[in-house]
C-alpha cells in the first residue's frame, strides 16, 4: 500500500455519472440503505468513495474502494487493509477539515 498525501488526490465522478448522488446498498440482513455520496476521488490508479447514510446524517462516514465490473460498471468494495483504510480516512479528514490539521 502506498501512502498518499493531500496533493495526490484527484477528484472524479464515475459513481455520480453511473448512479447519481444517492447510492442504495444492501446490508448484511438484506435491507436496502440509501447513502449520499460525499466525495469521490482517485489516488494513483485506485478510486475511493466516501458515503454517508441518509438514515444517520450525523454518524460516521463509510469509505469504499471503487472497482470496475467486467461490464464496465463501477462497484464499491470494502477496504480490508487497516493501513489503507486509515490513510484514506485521514486524507478525507484533511479534505473536509483542512484548517483542523496541524502541519508538522
C-alpha positions in Angstrom: 0.0 0.0 0.0 1.3 3.4 -1.0 0.8 6.2 1.5 -0.7 9.2 -0.1 -0.9 12.9 0.8 -3.5 15.5 0.1 -1.6 16.7 -3.0 -2.1 13.2 -4.6 -5.9 13.5 -4.5 -7.7 13.8 -7.9 -11.4 14.3 -7.8 -13.5 12.0 -10.0 -17.2 11.5 -10.8 -17.6 7.9 -12.1 -20.2 7.0 -9.4 -22.2 10.2 -9.9 -22.3 9.5 -13.6 -23.4 5.9 -13.1 -25.8 6.2 -10.0 -26.3 9.9 -9.1 -25.6 11.3 -5.7 -27.7 8.8 -3.8 -26.5 5.2 -3.8 -28.5 2.3 -2.4 -26.5 -0.5 -0.7 -27.7 -3.7 0.9 -26.6 -4.5 4.5 -25.8 -8.0 5.9 -29.5 -8.6 6.7 -30.6 -7.8 3.1 -32.1 -4.4 4.0 -31.6 -1.5 1.5 -29.9 1.6 2.9 -29.6 4.8 0.9 -26.3 6.6 1.2 -25.3 10.1 -0.1 -22.1 10.3 -2.0 -20.0 12.9 -0.2 -16.6 12.6 -2.0 -15.2 10.6 -4.8 -11.5 10.7 -5.7 -8.6 8.9 -7.2 -5.2 8.2 -5.6 -2.9 6.8 -8.2 -4.9 4.1 -10.1 -7.3 3.4 -7.2 -10.6 5.2 -6.8 -12.3 5.8 -3.4 -15.8 6.9 -2.3 -17.0 8.4 0.9 -20.6 7.8 1.7 -23.0 9.0 4.5 -26.1 7.1 5.4 -29.3 9.1 4.9 -30.7 7.4 8.0 -27.9 8.8 10.1 -26.6 12.0 8.5 -24.5 12.9 11.6 -23.0 9.5 12.0 -19.7 8.0 10.8 -19.0 8.0 7.1 -18.3 4.9 5.1 -15.2 4.7 2.9 -15.0 2.2 0.0 -12.7 1.3 -2.8 -14.1 1.8 -6.3 -13.6 -1.1 -8.7 -14.9 -1.8 -12.2 -17.1 -4.8 -13.0 -16.5 -7.0 -16.1 -19.3 -5.0 -17.8 -17.5 -1.7 -17.0 -19.9 -0.6 -14.2 -18.3 1.0 -11.1 -18.7 -1.1 -8.0 -17.9 -0.5 -4.3 -15.6 -2.7 -2.3 -14.9 -2.8 1.4 -11.4 -1.7 2.3 -9.9 -4.8 4.1 -6.5 -3.4 4.8 -6.4 -1.4 8.0 -3.4 0.7 6.9 -5.1 1.6 3.6 -8.4 2.5 5.4 -6.5 4.7 7.9 -4.6 6.5 5.2 -7.8 7.2 3.2 -9.7 8.2 6.3 -7.0 10.7 7.3 -7.0 12.2 3.7 -10.8 12.6 3.8 -10.5 14.4 7.1 -7.9 16.7 5.5 -10.2 17.3 2.5 -13.1 18.3 4.7 -11.3 19.9 7.7 -8.1 21.5 6.2 -7.7 24.0 9.0 -8.1 21.4 11.7 -4.9 19.5 10.6 -1.6 20.7 12.0 1.3 20.6 9.7 4.5 19.2 11.3 
